[in-house]
Amino acid sequence: MTPDRFRPIALCNVVYKIISKIIANRLKPLLPTLMSEEKTGYVEGRQILNNIIQAHEVVHSLISKRK
């Protein structure tokens, strides 16, 4: 087989990738102010673990109140 018979790995062309990266970099500083405090997953500087701990505390509190 010759190299011209192979398809490229990337499905998006270079121009699309460059424009996407520019838009993402411009929106990155705004995202923390646009998203509520409850949204923690996939946000830089926040961790989903915080929500897990908070849920655990709520469940523990509800169980304690029942007793």
C-alpha positions as CSV (number, residue, x, y, z in Angstrom):
1,M,0.0,0.0,0.0
2,T,1.1,3.5,-0.7
3,P,0.8,6.4,1.9
4,D,-1.8,8.2,-0.2
5,R,-4.2,5.3,0.4
6,F,-4.3,6.0,4.2
7,R,-6.8,8.3,5.8
8,P,-5.6,10.9,8.3
9,I,-6.2,10.2,12.0
10,A,-7.7,13.6,12.7
11,L,-11.4,14.1,11.7
12,C,-11.2,17.9,12.0
13,N,-9.2,20.1,9.8
14,V,-6.5,22.4,11.2
15,V,-8.5,25.6,10.7
16,Y,-11.3,24.2,12.9
17,K,-8.9,23.2,15.6
18,I,-7.2,26.6,15.7
19,I,-10.5,28.5,15.8
20,S,-11.8,26.1,18.5
21,K,-8.7,26.7,20.6
22,I,-8.9,30.5,20.2
23,I,-12.6,30.4,21.3
24,A,-11.9,28.1,24.3
25,N,-9.0,30.3,25.5
26,R,-11.2,33.4,25.3
27,L,-14.0,31.8,27.2
28,K,-11.8,30.1,29.8
29,P,-11.5,33.2,32.1
30,L,-15.3,33.8,32.0
31,L,-16.4,30.3,32.9
32,P,-15.9,30.4,36.6
33,T,-18.1,33.5,36.9
34,L,-20.8,32.1,34.7
35,M,-21.1,28.8,36.4
36,S,-22.7,28.4,39.8
37,E,-20.7,27.2,42.8
38,E,-22.5,23.9,42.7
39,K,-21.0,23.0,39.4
40,T,-17.6,21.5,40.2
41,G,-16.9,18.8,37.7
42,Y,-14.6,19.6,34.8
43,V,-14.1,23.2,36.0
44,E,-10.5,24.3,36.6
45,G,-9.8,25.0,40.2
46,R,-12.8,23.0,41.4
47,Q,-13.1,19.4,42.3
48,I,-16.1,17.0,42.2
49,L,-14.9,15.6,45.5
50,N,-16.3,18.7,47.2
51,N,-19.8,17.8,46.1
52,I,-19.3,14.2,47.2
53,I,-18.2,15.4,50.7
54,Q,-21.2,17.8,50.8
55,A,-23.6,15.0,49.9
56,H,-22.1,12.7,52.5
57,E,-22.5,15.4,55.2
58,V,-26.2,16.0,54.2
59,V,-26.9,12.2,54.4
60,H,-25.1,11.9,57.7
61,S,-27.1,14.9,59.1
62,L,-30.4,13.5,58.0
63,I,-29.6,10.1,59.6
64,S,-28.5,11.9,62.8
65,K,-31.8,13.8,63.0
66,R,-33.9,10.6,62.7
67,K,-32.3,9.1,65.8
